[in-house]
Amino acid sequence: MLPGRMNPKQMERMMRKMGLNMEELTDVRDVVITTATKEIRITDPQVTVMNVHGEHSYQIQGKVEEKALGEAFTQEDIDLVMGQTGASRDKAIEALKSCNGEPAEAIIRLMG
């Protein structure tokens, strides 16, 4: 063991004495955070729950996708259409709207 490092069992005992409990949630498919203007979806997340004296905190890691509320497509879709066609953001969004949020169709429409 490296100097200054505590072994995991000692760390766990110390955390319990402080009223701190951590666990990883398994089988989580996605996490969605909804704000007033957008939806943030975290796919394939790793979720850790920390319980400190009855208060829960969640740490989430994973692939993040954002989309404005009311839109059927993500920022990633907009960037893809813009990158493949050279279209402006407004034109890419317009094409995605007219193609029900399907990036491939929007790209074909803008290139045709």
N, C-alpha and C positions, 0 to 999 in steps of 0.2 A: 504494500500500500504506500502511496506517495505521501510525503510529509504534508500535514495540514488537511489531508483528505479523510473523511469519515466513511466507514464502511456502510453499505446500504441498511443493514439491520440497525446500526446505531442511529442513523439518520431517521429511520422510521420510528424508533422508540422516542427520540427527542421530539419529533413532530407530534406524536400522540400526546406527550406530556403538555405540549403547548396548545392542545385542542385542535390540531390541524390534521386533516385527513385528505389524502389525494387518491383518486382512482381514475382509470381510463374507461370511457364508455366504448363498448365494442358494437360492431354492426350498425354504426351510424351511416346512413346513406348520403344525406346532405343536410346542410344547415341554411336556413333562410332568415335574413334580417331585412325587415321592411321599414323604410323611412318614409317621410312625407312625399319624397320625390322619386325614390328608386328602390329597387329590390336587389339585395346582395345575396347571391347563392354560392355557398361553399360546397363543392362536390368532393367526394372521397376524403372526408375530413377525419382528422385525428382529434378527438375531443377528450380533454382532461378536466375533471371536476375537482375543485378544491373546496373543502368544507372547513370553515374557520368559525368555531363556536356557533354553528347553525346557519351561517351565511354562506351561500354557494357562489363560487366564481367559476367561470368556464373559460378555458383556453382552447382555441380552435385553430387548426392548421389545415390547409388544403388548397385546392385550385379555386380561385375566386372569379366569378362572373357577375357583372353588373348590368342591369337594364333599367331604363326609366319606366316608371309605372305607366301602364296603358300601352306599352310597346310589346310586340310579340317577338322581339329579337334582342340580342345582347350587344354590348359595345364591341365584343369580339367579332360579331357578324358585321357590324358597320365597318370596322377596320379591315376585315377581309374583302368586302365589296369595294371599298375605297382603294385598297392596295392592288387588287386585281384589275380594276378598271381605270384608275386615275381620276375617278369622279370625286366631286366635293362631298363633304359630309351630308349636306342637305340633299343632294341628288341620290346618294347611297341610301339615306333613310327613306326618301320618296320611293325608290325602287323596291326596297324591302317591304314597305307598306303595301305596295301594289302587288307584291308576290307572296303575301301572307307570311312574311318573315323568312322565306326560303332564300338563303344567300346564293346558291347556285343559279336559281332562276333570276334573281336580281342582277347577277353578273352577266348572264346571257342577255337579259333585256337591255342593259346599259351598253353592251358591246355590239348589239345588233343594229 
